[in-house]
Amino acid sequence: MTQSHQHQHTNTGIPGVSFSWRRAIGLSRLESNVSRKIGIPLTKSGRQRKFGRIMMHLMGWAFVAGLGAAGVYAATHPALAQALLAKG
């Protein structure tokens, strides 16, 4: 049988009340302000999200650039475009 946890543990011992020394001395606000100023999240998950967004945008731009390059190539090589259209 497993035990169920009916009460939550807090750092004060009082249910519903918690205390953060980092917030009390202003460290959380300072980190938040620094992160906004430099534009880079200070948390690991924040950095991972930012990196993921950048990669997705780069993949999108690479796709658009590939389509553009294919269009330019087709426009400058009309014989190839005609051969491809004739096969379809």
Summary of the structure (lengths in Angstrom):
residues: 88
radius of gyration: 27.8
end to end distance: 66.6
largest distance: 79.8
contacts: 150
relative contact order: 0.05
helix: 67%
strand: 0%
